[in-house]
Amino acid sequence: MKRRRWTECLIEWLIDALISFGILLAATLISLALSKIHDDNNTFSMSLYILAVALIARFTHGYIHGIVASLVSVVCVNTIFTHPFWEFNMSITGYPLTFLSMLLVSLIISALTSQIKRQEQLRYEAERDRMRANLLRSVSHDIRTPMNAVIGFTALATTHIDNKELVLDYLKKIHISGQHLLSLI
């Protein structure tokens, strides 16, 4: 694999950060809208944030964005959508379990996504190598046949140098094979 320049890595990281931010923002806005509709503790917010963490882990590279998204999601659910609203409360029952479940979802999906992307890259490289080998085999065969004719008729022409008609016939065949080689290139 080629080494990537730091600018490419930075651009990829920024794109992943924007994707993460956008998905978390969408989860927050949808949860806020549902809170307005139901006017209580939003029972949907946890599911929406778990979905957001899963999507972030799926559509970003590596683990860091999924882990950060799970941390942000737990804090958002705790602060915005759990009573007392707009206060961070560490004494909520199940808080550690919520955090661990979101973190595990993120890690599992990130690991599976990374493995799938790696397998896809390996499949692509194997397919590229197979196509290259087939092309070389095909071109090699197409070049070898007229080249063998040139070499063979040249050898025959040198052995029958005294027979002018035979040598001219060999030279015509050498010329035809040479033209065929030129058409391949």
DOVEX-897700 format. One record per residue: residue number from 1; x, y, z of N, C-alpha, C in turn. Coordinates in pm, 1 decimal. Layout:
{NUM,{X,Y,Z},{X,Y,Z},{X,Y,Z}}
...
// end
This chain:
{1,{81.6,-118.4,0.0},{0.0,0.0,0.0},{86.1,124.9,0.0}}
{2,{43.0,223.2,-71.8},{119.8,346.4,-78.8},{101.0,427.1,49.3}}
{3,{206.0,498.4,85.7},{195.0,590.3,200.3},{116.9,712.1,156.3}}
{4,{23.2,749.4,239.0},{-56.4,866.5,205.4},{8.5,990.4,263.5}}
{5,{-8.6,1099.1,192.2},{43.8,1226.0,242.0},{-41.8,1273.6,357.7}}
{6,{16.7,1357.1,442.1},{-54.4,1403.4,560.4},{-174.7,1488.0,522.8}}
{7,{-169.7,1556.4,407.2},{-284.5,1637.7,366.0},{-403.9,1548.7,331.8}}
{8,{-376.9,1434.6,267.7},{-485.4,1341.2,236.8},{-547.7,1287.5,364.4}}
{9,{-463.1,1256.4,462.6},{-513.2,1207.3,591.6},{-595.5,1315.1,661.6}}
{10,{-548.6,1439.1,656.0},{-620.5,1548.9,719.7},{-755.7,1571.0,652.4}}
{11,{-757.4,1568.2,520.5},{-883.8,1586.4,447.7},{-981.1,1473.8,481.9}}
{12,{-931.4,1350.4,485.0},{-1017.0,1236.7,521.0},{-1072.0,1253.6,662.6}}
{13,{-985.4,1297.0,755.7},{-1028.5,1316.1,893.9},{-1134.0,1425.6,903.5}}
{14,{-1114.2,1535.5,829.7},{-1211.5,1644.7,831.5},{-1345.9,1601.0,773.1}}
{15,{-1341.9,1525.1,666.1},{-1466.1,1474.4,607.1},{-1537.6,1383.8,707.0}}
{16,{-1460.9,1295.7,771.9},{-1519.5,1207.4,873.6},{-1576.8,1287.9,989.7}}
{17,{-1508.3,1395.4,1029.7},{-1558.0,1480.2,1138.1},{-1688.9,1548.2,1096.8}}
{18,{-1696.7,1594.6,972.5},{-1820.8,1656.7,923.6},{-1934.9,1555.9,917.9}}
{19,{-1904.9,1435.0,873.0},{-2006.0,1329.3,870.4},{-2055.5,1302.5,1012.5}}
{20,{-1962.6,1289.9,1106.1},{-1999.1,1263.5,1245.8},{-2084.5,1376.4,1301.8}}
{21,{-2040.5,1498.5,1278.8},{-2114.5,1614.0,1328.8},{-2254.9,1618.0,1269.2}}
{22,{-2264.6,1595.7,1139.9},{-2394.3,1599.9,1072.5},{-2489.8,1493.6,1124.7}}
{23,{-2439.5,1373.3,1144.1},{-2525.4,1264.9,1193.2},{-2568.1,1292.2,1336.9}}
{24,{-2474.8,1337.7,1421.3},{-2511.4,1369.2,1560.7},{-2608.8,1487.0,1566.8}}
{25,{-2588.8,1586.1,1481.7},{-2680.3,1699.8,1477.2},{-2820.1,1654.2,1435.7}}
{26,{-2827.4,1567.7,1335.1},{-2956.9,1515.9,1290.9},{-3025.3,1437.6,1402.4}}
{27,{-2949.4,1353.8,1473.9},{-3007.1,1277.7,1585.8},{-3058.2,1372.0,1693.9}}
{28,{-2983.6,1477.6,1721.5},{-3024.6,1573.7,1823.9},{-3150.5,1648.2,1781.2}}
{29,{-3153.7,1694.2,1657.1},{-3270.4,1768.5,1609.4},{-3395.3,1681.0,1605.1}}
{30,{-3380.5,1558.8,1559.7},{-3495.6,1467.6,1556.9},{-3542.9,1438.4,1698.9}}
{31,{-3447.6,1415.3,1789.3},{-3484.6,1389.8,1929.4},{-3553.7,1510.4,1991.4}}
{32,{-3504.5,1630.3,1961.8},{-3570.4,1752.1,2013.0},{-3712.2,1765.4,1958.1}}
{33,{-3728.9,1735.7,1830.1},{-3863.1,1742.7,1769.8},{-3955.6,1640.1,1834.5}}
{34,{-3907.5,1520.1,1858.2},{-3989.0,1418.4,1923.2},{-4020.1,1454.7,2067.8}}
{35,{-3926.6,1522.3,2133.9},{-3952.2,1568.4,2270.7},{-4064.0,1672.3,2274.4}}
{36,{-4069.1,1757.8,2173.8},{-4176.0,1857.9,2165.8},{-4311.3,1789.6,2145.0}}
{37,{-4309.8,1685.0,2063.4},{-4434.2,1614.3,2034.0},{-4484.8,1538.7,2157.2}}
{38,{-4395.3,1468.2,2226.4},{-4435.8,1384.2,2338.8},{-4432.7,1457.6,2471.9}}
{39,{-4363.7,1568.2,2480.2},{-4358.6,1652.1,2600.0},{-4322.2,1573.3,2726.4}}
{40,{-4222.7,1487.2,2714.7},{-4174.0,1412.2,2831.6},{-4031.4,1367.5,2806.5}}
{41,{-3981.4,1279.9,2892.4},{-3850.5,1220.2,2864.6},{-3860.0,1147.9,2731.6}}
{42,{-3775.8,1183.9,2641.8},{-3782.1,1128.3,2507.5},{-3729.9,985.7,2509.3}}
{43,{-3822.0,891.3,2497.7},{-3781.5,750.1,2498.2},{-3714.8,711.0,2367.4}}
{44,{-3730.4,793.3,2264.1},{-3671.0,763.2,2134.4},{-3526.7,810.0,2123.4}}
{45,{-3486.6,900.7,2208.0},{-3355.2,962.9,2191.8},{-3241.2,861.5,2203.5}}
{46,{-3252.3,768.7,2298.1},{-3146.5,669.4,2313.1},{-3132.0,585.8,2186.8}}
{47,{-3244.0,540.8,2132.3},{-3240.1,460.8,2008.7},{-3184.1,542.1,1892.6}}
{48,{-3222.8,668.8,1883.9},{-3172.4,754.1,1775.9},{-3021.1,774.5,1786.9}}
{49,{-2973.8,793.3,1908.7},{-2829.8,813.2,1925.4},{-2751.7,683.9,1901.6}}
{50,{-2808.8,570.1,1938.5},{-2741.7,442.5,1907.6},{-2735.2,424.0,1756.3}}
{51,{-2844.2,458.0,1687.1},{-2842.8,453.3,1540.6},{-2739.4,550.4,1484.8}}
{52,{-2730.6,668.9,1542.7},{-2631.9,767.7,1497.0},{-2489.6,715.0,1514.9}}
{53,{-2463.2,654.6,1630.2},{-2329.6,597.6,1654.8},{-2300.6,487.0,1554.0}}
{54,{-2401.0,403.5,1526.6},{-2382.5,295.9,1428.5},{-2353.5,352.4,1289.6}}
{55,{-2427.1,456.2,1250.3},{-2404.0,517.4,1118.8},{-2266.7,583.2,1110.6}}
{56,{-2226.5,649.0,1216.7},{-2095.0,714.2,1217.6},{-1984.6,609.8,1208.3}}
{57,{-1998.9,501.0,1282.4},{-1898.9,394.2,1276.2},{-1894.1,333.0,1137.1}}
{58,{-2009.1,327.1,1070.0},{-2015.0,266.3,937.0},{-1955.1,357.5,829.4}}
{59,{-1982.3,486.6,836.8},{-1946.1,576.2,726.6},{-1817.7,655.2,748.4}}
{60,{-1748.3,632.3,858.5},{-1619.7,698.7,879.6},{-1509.1,594.8,881.3}}
{61,{-1386.2,640.9,876.6},{-1270.5,552.0,872.9},{-1212.4,536.1,1012.3}}
{62,{-1180.1,413.9,1048.0},{-1116.5,389.1,1176.5},{-1215.5,388.9,1291.8}}
{63,{-1161.2,393.7,1410.9},{-1242.1,380.3,1531.8},{-1269.8,512.6,1602.2}}
{64,{-1186.4,610.5,1584.6},{-1189.0,729.6,1669.5},{-1321.5,804.2,1660.9}}
{65,{-1378.3,818.1,1541.4},{-1503.0,893.9,1527.6},{-1619.4,820.6,1593.9}}
{66,{-1621.6,689.1,1584.0},{-1727.1,612.9,1649.9},{-1718.2,620.8,1800.7}}
{67,{-1596.0,616.2,1853.1},{-1577.3,625.5,1998.5},{-1617.6,764.5,2048.5}}
{68,{-1573.0,867.2,1979.0},{-1609.1,1004.1,2018.0},{-1760.7,1023.3,2006.9}}
{69,{-1820.8,967.4,1903.2},{-1966.3,979.4,1886.2},{-2040.3,911.0,2000.5}}
{70,{-1990.1,797.0,2045.9},{-2057.8,730.2,2157.8},{-2046.2,813.7,2284.9}}
{71,{-1929.0,875.0,2307.0},{-1913.4,962.2,2424.2},{-2007.3,1082.5,2415.8}}
{72,{-2010.4,1147.7,2300.7},{-2096.3,1265.6,2282.0},{-2243.3,1226.5,2295.8}}
{73,{-2279.4,1109.8,2242.5},{-2418.1,1064.6,2248.7},{-2463.5,1042.2,2391.9}}
{74,{-2380.7,978.0,2471.3},{-2417.1,954.1,2610.9},{-2433.2,1086.6,2684.2}}
{75,{-2343.7,1179.7,2661.0},{-2353.2,1310.7,2726.5},{-2478.5,1385.0,2679.3}}
{76,{-2508.5,1378.9,2549.9},{-2628.1,1446.4,2497.3},{-2755.3,1386.9,2557.4}}
{77,{-2763.8,1254.8,2558.5},{-2883.4,1191.7,2615.5},{-2895.7,1227.3,2762.6}}
{78,{-2782.9,1223.7,2833.6},{-2784.6,1255.4,2976.5},{-2824.3,1399.9,3000.2}}
{79,{-2769.2,1491.3,2922.7},{-2788.4,1633.9,2946.8},{-2920.8,1686.1,2890.3}}
{80,{-2952.7,1651.2,2767.1},{-3065.6,1713.7,2698.5},{-3196.2,1637.6,2719.0}}
{81,{-3190.8,1505.3,2718.5},{-3314.2,1427.6,2709.7},{-3347.7,1346.1,2834.1}}
{82,{-3277.7,1368.5,2943.3},{-3305.9,1296.8,3066.9},{-3333.7,1399.5,3176.9}}
{83,{-3433.8,1368.4,3259.2},{-3470.0,1458.8,3369.8},{-3361.6,1456.2,3476.3}}
{84,{-3313.2,1561.1,3528.9},{-3346.1,1701.5,3503.3},{-3283.3,1747.0,3371.5}}
{85,{-3365.3,1810.6,3287.4},{-3322.8,1850.5,3154.0},{-3217.3,1960.2,3160.8}}
{86,{-3127.8,1957.0,3063.9},{-3019.8,2053.2,3045.3},{-2924.8,2060.8,3165.4}}
{87,{-2912.0,1948.4,3235.4},{-2814.2,1936.3,3343.5},{-2744.2,1802.1,3328.5}}
{88,{-2614.9,1804.7,3348.0},{-2537.6,1680.6,3340.0},{-2544.4,1611.4,3475.5}}
{89,{-2594.5,1488.8,3476.4},{-2618.4,1418.7,3601.3},{-2553.0,1281.3,3594.6}}
{90,{-2446.5,1260.6,3669.4},{-2374.3,1132.6,3669.5},{-2440.4,1027.4,3758.7}}
{91,{-2539.6,1065.9,3836.5},{-2600.0,971.6,3930.6},{-2719.2,897.3,3871.4}}
{92,{-2742.3,913.8,3744.2},{-2855.3,846.7,3679.5},{-2829.2,696.5,3676.5}}
{93,{-2930.5,619.6,3712.9},{-2919.4,473.9,3711.8},{-2900.5,426.5,3567.6}}
{94,{-2807.9,337.4,3546.3},{-2783.6,280.9,3414.7},{-2691.1,362.6,3327.4}}
{95,{-2640.1,471.9,3379.3},{-2552.5,557.0,3298.8},{-2429.2,481.6,3248.8}}
{96,{-2357.9,407.5,3334.6},{-2241.6,332.2,3284.3},{-2279.7,226.6,3180.4}}
{97,{-2394.3,162.4,3200.9},{-2439.4,60.8,3105.4},{-2471.4,124.1,2969.7}}
{98,{-2534.0,239.6,2973.4},{-2564.4,312.1,2849.4},{-2436.0,346.3,2775.0}}
{99,{-2340.9,400.1,2847.7},{-2214.3,437.1,2785.6},{-2145.2,314.6,2726.3}}
{100,{-2136.3,206.5,2802.5},{-2068.9,85.3,2753.8},{-2140.1,24.5,2633.3}}
{101,{-2274.1,24.6,2635.1},{-2345.6,-33.4,2520.8},{-2321.2,48.4,2394.9}}
{102,{-2323.8,180.2,2404.5},{-2298.0,263.9,2286.4},{-2154.1,249.7,2240.5}}
{103,{-2061.2,238.4,2332.3},{-1920.5,220.4,2297.7},{-1899.3,86.1,2228.5}}
{104,{-1962.5,-19.3,2280.2},{-1949.6,-151.5,2217.7},{-2009.9,-153.8,2077.3}}
{105,{-2126.4,-92.5,2060.0},{-2187.3,-84.7,1926.5},{-2091.4,-15.8,1830.5}}
{106,{-2035.2,93.1,1874.6},{-1942.6,168.8,1790.4},{-1818.8,86.4,1755.0}}
{107,{-1759.3,22.0,1853.0},{-1638.0,-57.1,1827.4},{-1665.4,-175.7,1735.7}}
{108,{-1776.2,-244.2,1758.3},{-1808.0,-361.2,1675.4},{-1833.3,-320.0,1531.5}}
{109,{-1913.3,-217.5,1511.8},{-1942.5,-174.2,1374.8},{-1817.4,-118.9,1308.1}}
{110,{-1736.2,-45.2,1381.6},{-1611.3,6.7,1323.8},{-1518.4,-106.7,1284.2}}
{111,{-1507.2,-207.5,1369.4},{-1419.8,-321.8,1338.4},{-1470.7,-396.5,1216.4}}
{112,{-1601.6,-421.3,1210.5},{-1658.0,-491.4,1095.6},{-1643.0,-410.1,967.4}}
{113,{-1666.5,-281.1,976.3},{-1653.0,-194.9,858.7},{-1508.4,-190.8,810.1}}
{114,{-1414.6,-178.5,903.7},{-1272.5,-176.9,864.9},{-1233.9,-307.9,798.5}}
{115,{-1282.4,-418.7,851.5},{-1250.6,-548.7,793.2},{-1312.0,-562.8,654.0}}
{116,{-1435.0,-517.6,637.5},{-1499.7,-525.5,506.2},{-1425.3,-438.6,404.9}}
{117,{-1386.5,-317.9,445.4},{-1312.3,-229.6,354.7},{-1177.4,-289.9,317.9}}
{118,{-1110.2,-352.8,414.6},{-980.7,-417.0,387.9},{-998.2,-533.2,290.7}}
{119,{-1102.4,-615.6,312.0},{-1128.5,-727.2,222.3},{-1163.0,-678.9,82.0}}
{120,{-1237.9,-571.6,73.0},{-1271.7,-515.0,-58.0},{-1146.7,-464.7,-129.5}}
{121,{-1056.5,-401.7,-55.7},{-930.8,-354.1,-114.4},{-846.6,-471.4,-163.5}}
{122,{-838.4,-577.4,-84.4},{-763.3,-696.6,-125.3},{-826.2,-762.0,-248.3}}
{123,{-959.5,-768.4,-251.9},{-1028.2,-825.6,-368.2},{-1001.2,-741.1,-492.4}}
{124,{-1004.5,-609.6,-476.5},{-978.0,-520.1,-588.1},{-835.6,-539.6,-639.7}}
{125,{-738.3,-548.1,-548.4},{-599.0,-567.0,-589.5},{-578.7,-702.2,-657.3}}
{126,{-643.4,-807.1,-606.5},{-632.5,-939.7,-668.6},{-694.1,-938.7,-808.2}}
{127,{-808.3,-872.7,-822.9},{-872.4,-862.6,-953.9},{-785.0,-784.4,-1051.9}}
{128,{-723.8,-676.3,-1004.0},{-634.9,-597.0,-1088.2},{-514.1,-679.4,-1132.7}}
{129,{-454.6,-754.7,-1040.7},{-340.3,-839.5,-1074.6},{-380.2,-949.2,-1173.2}}
{130,{-499.4,-1007.0,-1153.6},{-547.1,-1111.5,-1245.1},{-568.9,-1054.4,-1385.3}}
{131,{-627.4,-935.2,-1392.4},{-649.8,-872.6,-1523.4},{-517.1,-838.8,-1590.8}}
{132,{-421.0,-791.4,-1513.1},{-289.5,-759.3,-1568.3},{-221.4,-885.7,-1621.7}}
{133,{-230.7,-994.5,-1544.6},{-168.9,-1120.2,-1587.8},{-236.2,-1172.6,-1714.9}}
{134,{-368.8,-1163.0,-1722.5},{-440.3,-1206.7,-1842.9},{-402.0,-1121.3,-1963.0}}
{135,{-389.1,-991.7,-1942.0},{-348.8,-903.3,-2051.4},{-208.7,-938.7,-2099.8}}
{136,{-116.4,-958.1,-2006.2},{19.8,-993.9,-2045.4},{24.2,-1127.7,-2117.8}}
{137,{-53.7,-1224.1,-2068.1},{-58.8,-1354.6,-2135.1},{-112.2,-1340.1,-2276.8}}
{138,{-218.3,-1263.8,-2291.2},{-279.4,-1244.5,-2422.6},{-185.1,-1171.4,-2517.4}}
{139,{-128.6,-1062.0,-2469.6},{-36.7,-984.0,-2552.5},{87.8,-1065.6,-2583.9}}
{140,{137.5,-1139.0,-2486.3},{255.6,-1221.4,-2507.4},{230.7,-1324.2,-2617.3}}
{141,{113.4,-1387.3,-2613.0},{80.9,-1485.7,-2716.6},{67.6,-1418.1,-2852.8}}
{142,{0.6,-1302.9,-2856.5},{-19.4,-1232.7,-2982.5},{111.9,-1182.6,-3042.0}}
{143,{207.5,-1148.6,-2957.8},{336.9,-1101.7,-3006.8},{427.3,-1220.4,-3041.9}}
{144,{419.2,-1325.0,-2961.9},{509.1,-1439.5,-2981.1},{487.2,-1508.5,-3115.8}}
{145,{361.2,-1520.9,-3158.8},{332.5,-1592.9,-3283.1},{397.0,-1525.6,-3404.9}}
{146,{374.6,-1396.6,-3429.2},{442.4,-1336.0,-3545.0},{594.0,-1324.8,-3526.3}}
{147,{638.6,-1309.8,-3401.0},{782.6,-1302.5,-3375.9},{848.7,-1436.1,-3410.4}}
{148,{784.0,-1546.4,-3375.6},{836.8,-1678.0,-3411.9},{841.0,-1695.7,-3563.1}}
{149,{738.6,-1640.5,-3631.3},{738.2,-1647.2,-3777.7},{855.6,-1569.6,-3835.6}}
{150,{882.2,-1450.5,-3782.5},{994.9,-1369.3,-3829.8},{1125.6,-1445.0,-3808.4}}
{151,{1143.9,-1498.4,-3688.8},{1269.1,-1570.2,-3657.7},{1282.6,-1695.1,-3743.3}}
{152,{1171.6,-1770.3,-3754.8},{1176.6,-1894.9,-3833.1},{1203.5,-1870.7,-3980.1}}
{153,{1132.1,-1773.6,-4040.0},{1153.4,-1746.3,-4182.0},{1288.9,-1682.5,-4208.5}}
{154,{1340.9,-1608.1,-4112.1},{1475.9,-1553.6,-4126.9},{1577.7,-1667.2,-4128.5}}
{155,{1559.9,-1763.8,-4040.9},{1650.4,-1880.2,-4038.1},{1640.0,-1959.7,-4167.6}}
{156,{1517.4,-1976.0,-4215.0},{1499.5,-2048.7,-4341.2},{1562.2,-1972.5,-4457.8}}
{157,{1544.8,-1838.9,-4457.5},{1602.8,-1759.2,-4566.2},{1754.0,-1769.9,-4566.6}}
{158,{1818.2,-1774.3,-4449.8},{1965.2,-1785.8,-4446.4},{2010.9,-1924.2,-4490.2}}
{159,{1930.3,-2026.3,-4464.4},{1971.3,-2161.1,-4509.5},{1947.8,-2180.3,-4658.8}}
{160,{1852.1,-2109.1,-4718.3},{1824.7,-2119.5,-4861.5},{1861.5,-1990.6,-4933.7}}
{161,{1972.9,-1931.4,-4898.7},{2014.9,-1802.9,-4954.0},{2035.6,-1809.5,-5106.7}}
{162,{2067.0,-1927.5,-5158.5},{2092.1,-1942.6,-5302.3},{1962.4,-1945.9,-5383.2}}
{163,{1850.2,-1981.6,-5322.0},{1722.3,-1991.2,-5392.2},{1647.8,-1859.0,-5376.9}}
{164,{1656.7,-1774.4,-5482.6},{1604.0,-1638.8,-5476.4},{1451.9,-1636.5,-5459.1}}
{165,{1378.7,-1722.9,-5529.2},{1233.7,-1726.3,-5519.6},{1189.2,-1765.6,-5378.7}}
{166,{1253.7,-1864.4,-5321.9},{1219.4,-1909.7,-5186.0},{1250.5,-1800.5,-5082.5}}
{167,{1365.5,-1734.4,-5099.5},{1403.0,-1626.8,-5007.0},{1303.1,-1511.4,-5018.1}}
{168,{1258.9,-1475.3,-5139.4},{1159.0,-1369.7,-5156.9},{1026.4,-1407.5,-5089.0}}
{169,{986.7,-1534.8,-5101.9},{864.3,-1581.7,-5035.2},{878.0,-1568.9,-4882.8}}
{170,{995.7,-1607.2,-4831.0},{1020.8,-1594.3,-4686.3},{1018.7,-1447.3,-4643.8}}
{171,{1077.5,-1360.5,-4725.8},{1079.3,-1217.7,-4693.2},{938.0,-1157.3,-4692.5}}
{172,{851.5,-1204.2,-4785.7},{712.7,-1157.9,-4785.8},{642.9,-1200.0,-4655.5}}
{173,{665.4,-1322.9,-4614.3},{603.6,-1372.2,-4491.1},{660.4,-1299.3,-4368.0}}
{174,{790.5,-1268.9,-4374.2},{850.6,-1190.3,-4265.2},{787.5,-1051.6,-4261.3}}
{175,{766.8,-991.3,-4376.9},{704.7,-859.8,-4385.5},{561.3,-863.8,-4330.6}}
{176,{484.0,-964.9,-4369.1},{345.9,-978.1,-4319.4},{345.4,-992.5,-4167.2}}
{177,{437.0,-1075.7,-4114.6},{444.7,-1093.3,-3968.3},{486.6,-964.0,-3900.5}}
{178,{577.4,-889.7,-3960.8},{618.4,-760.2,-3905.9},{503.6,-661.6,-3904.6}}
{179,{425.1,-658.3,-4011.7},{307.8,-571.7,-4017.0},{205.3,-609.3,-3909.0}}
{180,{192.4,-740.9,-3888.1},{100.3,-788.0,-3783.4},{149.2,-741.1,-3645.6}}
{181,{280.3,-748.6,-3623.5},{336.6,-700.1,-3496.5},{310.9,-551.3,-3479.6}}
{182,{328.0,-474.5,-3587.1},{301.6,-331.2,-3580.2},{155.0,-302.1,-3549.8}}
{183,{64.6,-382.4,-3605.1},{-77.6,-359.8,-3578.7},{-113.2,-388.6,-3433.1}}
{184,{-36.9,-477.7,-3367.4},{-62.7,-507.2,-3226.0},{-21.0,-389.8,-3136.9}}
{185,{81.7,-320.3,-3180.1},{133.1,-209.2,-3099.3},{56.3,-86.2,-3135.8}}
// end
